[in-house]
Amino acid sequence: MKMKTTSVGGTVEILASKDFQAIPAKITGAEVVKAGMPVTLAGAAAAAGTGAAGILLYDVDPTANPNCALVVEGVVDWAKCKEHSGATATAAAMKEILPAITFRENIGVNADDTV
């Protein structure tokens, strides 16, 4: 099987724990959506978090490949998510929208830590 990889700025690790659950989704539109952005089930970025079904795990360029993974359970570094993706919601607001995700703002990411 041939695969094509398109780099859109490098890989950013938004997870703050190695334990997480993600669901498959597709990004709609033609704009790159960056890791850490809240995304709806319809595949639209939701910077304010409204209607979000999960947090985008990796950068996605839908013109190259719209398939993605949305984190629906686990721990994310919300400060890093906001900085990288441009999301505007607060951690408290996101916790209301996605209660199975813990939104940490006071840590650096270390994938070997269990939170």
Residue frames as a rotation matrix with the C-alpha (Angstrom) as fourth column:
MET 1
0.582 0.813 0.000 0.00
0.813 -0.582 0.000 0.00
0.000 0.000 -1.000 0.00
LYS 2
-0.440 -0.691 0.574 1.34
0.661 -0.681 -0.314 3.45
0.608 0.241 0.756 -0.92
MET 3
0.472 0.533 -0.702 0.99
0.856 -0.468 0.220 6.26
-0.211 -0.705 -0.677 1.56
LYS 4
-0.074 -0.441 0.895 1.57
0.509 -0.788 -0.346 9.95
0.857 0.430 0.283 1.13
THR 5
0.161 0.051 -0.986 2.56
0.956 -0.255 0.143 12.12
-0.244 -0.966 -0.090 4.07
THR 6
0.157 -0.064 0.986 2.12
0.443 -0.888 -0.128 15.88
0.883 0.456 -0.111 3.98
SER 7
-0.433 -0.388 -0.814 3.80
0.901 -0.178 -0.395 17.89
0.008 -0.904 0.427 6.72
VAL 8
0.349 0.575 0.740 1.85
0.448 -0.796 0.407 20.89
0.823 0.190 -0.536 7.97
GLY 9
0.386 -0.287 0.877 4.30
-0.577 -0.817 -0.014 22.22
0.720 -0.500 -0.481 10.52
GLY 10
-0.695 -0.711 -0.102 5.56
-0.387 0.491 -0.780 19.18
0.605 -0.503 -0.617 12.41
THR 11
0.007 0.670 -0.743 4.01
0.455 0.659 0.599 16.95
0.891 -0.342 -0.300 15.03
VAL 12
-0.477 -0.044 0.878 2.70
-0.666 -0.634 -0.394 18.50
0.574 -0.772 0.273 18.22
GLU 13
-0.592 0.230 -0.772 1.93
0.494 0.861 -0.122 16.25
0.637 -0.454 -0.623 21.17
ILE 14
-0.247 0.607 0.756 -1.23
-0.550 -0.730 0.406 17.50
0.798 -0.315 0.514 22.88
LEU 15
0.583 0.502 -0.638 -1.69
0.148 0.707 0.691 14.49
0.799 -0.497 0.339 25.15
ALA 16
0.007 -0.543 0.840 -0.67
-0.868 -0.420 -0.264 14.75
0.496 -0.727 -0.474 28.79
SER 17
-0.004 -0.001 1.000 -1.09
-0.649 0.761 -0.002 11.03
-0.761 -0.649 -0.004 29.45
LYS 18
-0.867 -0.374 -0.328 -0.48
-0.491 0.535 0.688 7.89
-0.082 0.758 -0.647 27.43
ASP 19
-0.695 0.695 0.184 -3.98
0.625 0.710 -0.325 6.62
-0.356 -0.111 -0.928 28.24
PHE 20
-0.561 0.561 -0.610 -6.66
-0.563 -0.798 -0.215 8.03
-0.607 0.223 0.763 25.94
GLN 21
-0.168 0.584 0.794 -9.56
0.671 0.658 -0.342 7.05
-0.722 0.475 -0.503 23.69
ALA 22
-0.638 -0.022 -0.769 -10.10
-0.454 -0.797 0.399 8.50
-0.622 0.604 0.499 20.22
ILE 23
0.273 0.758 0.593 -12.74
0.353 0.494 -0.795 8.10
-0.895 0.426 -0.132 17.53
PRO 24
-0.660 -0.483 0.575 -12.29
0.694 -0.099 0.713 8.38
-0.287 0.870 0.400 13.76
ALA 25
0.407 0.753 -0.517 -13.70
0.324 -0.648 -0.689 11.43
-0.854 0.113 -0.508 11.97
LYS 26
-0.101 -0.409 0.907 -13.25
0.991 -0.123 0.055 13.46
0.089 0.904 0.417 8.78
ILE 27
-0.410 -0.111 -0.905 -12.39
0.305 -0.952 -0.022 17.14
-0.859 -0.285 0.424 8.57
THR 28
0.440 0.605 0.664 -14.59
0.871 -0.110 -0.478 19.09
-0.216 0.789 -0.575 6.17
GLY 29
0.907 -0.096 -0.410 -13.51
-0.152 -0.983 -0.106 22.16
-0.393 0.158 -0.906 4.23
ALA 30
0.756 -0.639 0.143 -10.16
0.358 0.221 -0.907 22.93
0.548 0.736 0.396 2.66
GLU 31
0.407 -0.603 0.686 -8.26
-0.678 -0.703 -0.215 24.62
0.612 -0.378 -0.695 5.49
VAL 32
-0.377 -0.630 -0.679 -5.65
0.171 0.673 -0.720 22.87
0.910 -0.388 -0.146 7.65
VAL 33
0.731 0.536 0.423 -6.93
-0.387 -0.186 0.903 22.17
0.563 -0.823 0.071 11.15
LYS 34
-0.253 -0.965 0.065 -4.25
-0.525 0.081 -0.847 21.93
0.813 -0.248 -0.527 13.82
ALA 35
-0.258 0.036 -0.965 -3.88
0.574 0.810 -0.124 19.48
0.777 -0.586 -0.229 16.67
GLY 36
-0.848 -0.032 -0.529 -5.66
0.510 -0.324 -0.797 20.57
-0.146 -0.946 0.290 19.83
MET 37
-0.791 0.612 0.000 -8.64
-0.566 -0.731 0.380 22.16
0.233 0.301 0.925 18.07
PRO 38
-0.434 0.766 0.474 -12.09
-0.102 0.481 -0.871 21.14
-0.895 -0.426 -0.131 19.30
VAL 39
-0.895 0.125 -0.428 -13.94
-0.423 0.069 0.904 19.51
0.143 0.990 -0.008 16.37
THR 40
-0.015 0.970 0.242 -17.61
-0.881 0.101 -0.462 18.65
-0.473 -0.220 0.853 15.81
LEU 41
-0.098 0.067 0.993 -18.83
0.144 0.988 -0.052 15.25
-0.985 0.138 -0.107 14.57
ALA 42
0.885 0.447 0.131 -19.58
0.220 -0.153 -0.963 16.99
-0.410 0.882 -0.234 11.25
GLY 43
0.264 -0.890 0.372 -15.82
0.963 0.263 -0.053 17.65
-0.051 0.372 0.927 10.92
ALA 44
0.503 -0.037 0.863 -15.82
0.260 -0.946 -0.192 21.39
0.824 0.321 -0.467 11.53
ALA 45
-0.629 -0.737 -0.246 -13.35
0.555 -0.205 -0.806 23.21
0.544 -0.644 0.538 13.77
ALA 46
0.587 0.806 0.077 -15.03
0.441 -0.398 0.804 24.73
0.679 -0.438 -0.589 16.83
ALA 47
-0.348 -0.880 0.322 -12.53
0.205 -0.407 -0.890 27.18
0.915 -0.244 0.322 18.35
ALA 48
-0.328 0.304 0.894 -14.92
-0.821 -0.559 -0.112 28.17
0.466 -0.771 0.433 21.14
GLY 49
-0.959 -0.140 0.248 -15.73
-0.248 0.839 -0.484 24.51
-0.141 -0.526 -0.839 21.80
THR 50
-0.169 0.985 0.028 -19.45
-0.745 -0.109 -0.658 24.80
-0.646 -0.132 0.752 21.01
GLY 51
0.740 0.603 -0.296 -20.74
-0.656 0.553 -0.513 21.52
-0.146 0.574 0.806 19.64
ALA 52
-0.203 -0.916 -0.345 -17.35
-0.927 0.293 -0.233 19.80
0.314 0.273 -0.909 19.90
ALA 53
0.867 0.431 -0.251 -17.29
-0.369 0.892 0.260 16.00
0.336 -0.133 0.932 19.96
GLY 54
0.700 -0.701 -0.134 -13.57
0.675 0.589 0.444 15.73
-0.232 -0.401 0.886 20.66
ILE 55
0.562 -0.648 -0.514 -10.11
-0.443 -0.761 0.474 17.29
-0.699 -0.039 -0.714 20.41
LEU 56
0.904 -0.240 -0.353 -8.12
-0.279 0.294 -0.914 16.81
0.323 0.925 0.199 17.19
LEU 57
0.801 -0.589 0.105 -5.14
0.302 0.549 0.779 14.58
-0.516 -0.593 0.618 17.91
TYR 58
-0.295 -0.926 0.235 -2.91
0.696 -0.040 0.717 15.56
-0.655 0.375 0.656 14.96
ASP 59
-0.386 0.082 -0.919 -2.71
-0.495 -0.859 0.131 18.34
-0.779 0.505 0.372 12.37
VAL 60
-0.084 0.437 0.896 -4.94
0.660 0.698 -0.279 17.54
-0.747 0.568 -0.347 9.37
ASP 61
-0.693 -0.056 -0.718 -4.79
-0.496 -0.686 0.532 18.91
-0.523 0.725 0.448 5.83
PRO 62
0.081 0.840 0.537 -8.18
-0.060 0.542 -0.839 17.86
-0.995 0.036 0.094 4.41
THR 63
0.580 0.079 -0.811 -7.04
-0.783 -0.219 -0.582 18.51
-0.224 0.972 -0.065 0.83
ALA 64
-0.422 -0.796 -0.434 -4.46
-0.831 0.531 -0.165 15.72
0.362 0.291 -0.885 1.23
ASN 65
-0.568 0.286 -0.772 -6.35
0.353 0.932 0.086 13.40
0.743 -0.224 -0.630 3.63
PRO 66
-0.129 0.605 0.786 -9.41
-0.576 -0.691 0.437 14.45
0.807 -0.396 0.438 5.65
ASN 67
0.523 0.347 -0.778 -9.31
0.300 0.780 0.549 11.44
0.798 -0.521 0.304 8.01
CYS 68
-0.315 -0.602 0.734 -8.45
-0.534 -0.527 -0.661 12.17
0.785 -0.600 -0.156 11.61
ALA 69
-0.233 0.216 -0.948 -8.76
0.729 0.684 -0.024 11.05
0.643 -0.697 -0.317 15.22
LEU 70
0.084 0.342 0.936 -10.68
-0.424 -0.838 0.344 12.95
0.902 -0.425 0.075 17.88
VAL 71
-0.873 -0.361 -0.327 -9.68
0.172 0.399 -0.900 12.47
0.456 -0.843 -0.286 21.50
VAL 72
0.071 0.975 0.209 -12.88
-0.227 -0.188 0.956 11.80
0.971 -0.115 0.208 23.46
GLU 73
0.986 0.161 -0.047 -11.41
0.006 0.250 0.968 10.54
0.168 -0.955 0.246 26.73
GLY 74
0.254 -0.944 -0.211 -8.09
0.877 0.317 -0.361 11.21
0.408 -0.093 0.908 28.44
VAL 75
0.500 -0.228 -0.835 -5.87
0.481 -0.729 0.487 14.08
-0.720 -0.645 -0.255 29.51
VAL 76
0.414 -0.375 0.830 -4.71
0.794 -0.298 -0.531 16.91
0.446 0.878 0.174 27.23
ASP 77
-0.482 -0.600 -0.639 -2.34
0.745 -0.664 0.062 19.83
-0.461 -0.446 0.767 27.75
TRP 78
0.493 0.842 0.218 -4.93
0.838 -0.393 -0.379 22.55
-0.234 0.369 -0.899 27.09
ALA 79
0.455 -0.416 -0.787 -2.37
-0.142 -0.907 0.397 25.37
-0.879 -0.069 -0.472 27.16
LYS 80
-0.669 -0.732 0.127 -0.47
-0.052 0.217 0.975 23.64
-0.742 0.645 -0.183 24.35
CYS 81
-0.251 0.676 0.693 -3.72
0.913 0.404 -0.064 22.90
-0.323 0.616 -0.718 22.48
LYS 82
0.719 0.587 -0.372 -4.75
0.476 -0.806 -0.351 26.55
-0.506 0.075 -0.859 22.54
GLU 83
0.124 -0.772 -0.624 -1.31
-0.327 -0.625 0.708 27.82
-0.937 0.117 -0.330 21.57
HIS 84
-0.772 -0.512 0.376 -0.94
0.110 0.476 0.873 25.44
-0.626 0.715 -0.311 18.63
SER 85
-0.478 0.655 0.585 -4.51
0.871 0.440 0.219 25.34
-0.114 0.614 -0.781 17.28
GLY 86
-0.893 0.198 0.404 -5.88
-0.083 -0.955 0.285 28.78
0.443 0.221 0.869 18.04
ALA 87
-0.082 0.879 -0.470 -8.73
0.735 0.372 0.567 27.40
0.673 -0.299 -0.677 20.15
THR 88
-0.474 -0.053 0.879 -10.29
-0.222 -0.959 -0.178 30.10
0.852 -0.280 0.442 22.32
ALA 89
0.589 0.795 -0.148 -12.34
-0.091 0.247 0.965 28.19
0.803 -0.555 0.217 24.92
THR 90
-0.028 -0.535 0.844 -11.30
-0.973 -0.180 -0.146 28.04
0.230 -0.825 -0.516 28.55
ALA 91
-0.860 -0.329 -0.390 -10.43
-0.229 0.932 -0.281 24.75
0.456 -0.152 -0.877 30.22
ALA 92
-0.753 0.632 0.183 -13.54
-0.125 0.136 -0.983 25.08
-0.646 -0.763 -0.024 32.41
ALA 93
0.083 0.797 -0.599 -15.79
-0.873 -0.232 -0.429 25.56
-0.481 0.558 0.676 29.37
MET 94
-0.242 -0.246 -0.939 -14.23
-0.781 0.623 0.038 22.59
0.576 0.742 -0.343 27.59
LYS 95
-0.992 -0.106 0.074 -14.71
-0.128 0.742 -0.658 20.40
0.014 -0.662 -0.749 30.67
GLU 96
-0.285 0.958 0.030 -18.44
-0.446 -0.105 -0.889 21.21
-0.848 -0.267 0.458 30.50
ILE 97
0.292 0.378 -0.879 -18.55
-0.950 0.006 -0.313 20.31
-0.113 0.926 0.361 26.78
LEU 98
0.275 -0.327 -0.904 -16.30
-0.336 0.849 -0.409 17.21
0.901 0.416 0.123 26.93
PRO 99
0.614 0.058 0.787 -16.52
-0.782 -0.092 0.617 15.85
0.108 -0.994 -0.011 30.51
ALA 100
0.959 -0.262 0.112 -14.49
0.237 0.952 0.193 12.68
-0.157 -0.158 0.975 29.78
ILE 101
0.259 -0.902 0.346 -11.39
0.614 -0.123 -0.780 14.76
0.745 0.414 0.522 28.97
THR 102
0.562 -0.228 -0.795 -9.23
0.661 -0.454 0.597 16.42
-0.497 -0.861 -0.105 31.62
PHE 103
0.651 -0.286 0.703 -7.93
0.418 -0.638 -0.647 19.79
0.634 0.715 -0.296 30.38
ARG 104
0.414 -0.621 -0.666 -4.61
0.812 -0.078 0.578 20.53
-0.411 -0.780 0.472 32.12
GLU 105
0.856 -0.129 0.500 -3.05
0.197 -0.814 -0.546 23.98
0.478 0.566 -0.672 31.80
ASN 106
0.761 -0.517 0.392 -0.28
-0.642 -0.515 0.568 23.78
-0.092 -0.684 -0.723 34.36
ILE 107
0.423 -0.606 0.674 2.00
0.065 0.762 0.644 21.10
-0.904 -0.229 0.362 32.91
GLY 108
-0.250 -0.498 -0.830 4.40
-0.940 -0.082 0.332 20.33
-0.234 0.863 -0.448 30.12
VAL 109
0.754 0.580 -0.308 3.79
-0.647 0.737 -0.198 17.19
0.112 0.348 0.931 28.10
ASN 110
-0.544 -0.825 0.155 5.55
-0.830 0.555 0.043 13.97
-0.122 -0.106 -0.987 28.97
ALA 111
0.134 0.686 -0.715 3.97
-0.780 0.518 0.350 10.95
0.611 0.511 0.605 27.30
ASP 112
-0.441 -0.369 -0.818 5.52
0.111 0.882 -0.458 8.61
0.890 -0.293 -0.349 29.87
ASP 113
-0.937 0.162 0.310 3.64
-0.346 -0.301 -0.889 10.23
-0.050 -0.940 0.338 32.78
THR 114
-0.439 0.868 -0.233 0.38
0.629 0.482 0.610 8.76
0.642 0.121 -0.757 33.89
VAL 115
-0.882 0.174 0.437 -1.98
-0.355 -0.855 -0.378 11.39
0.308 -0.489 0.816 35.20
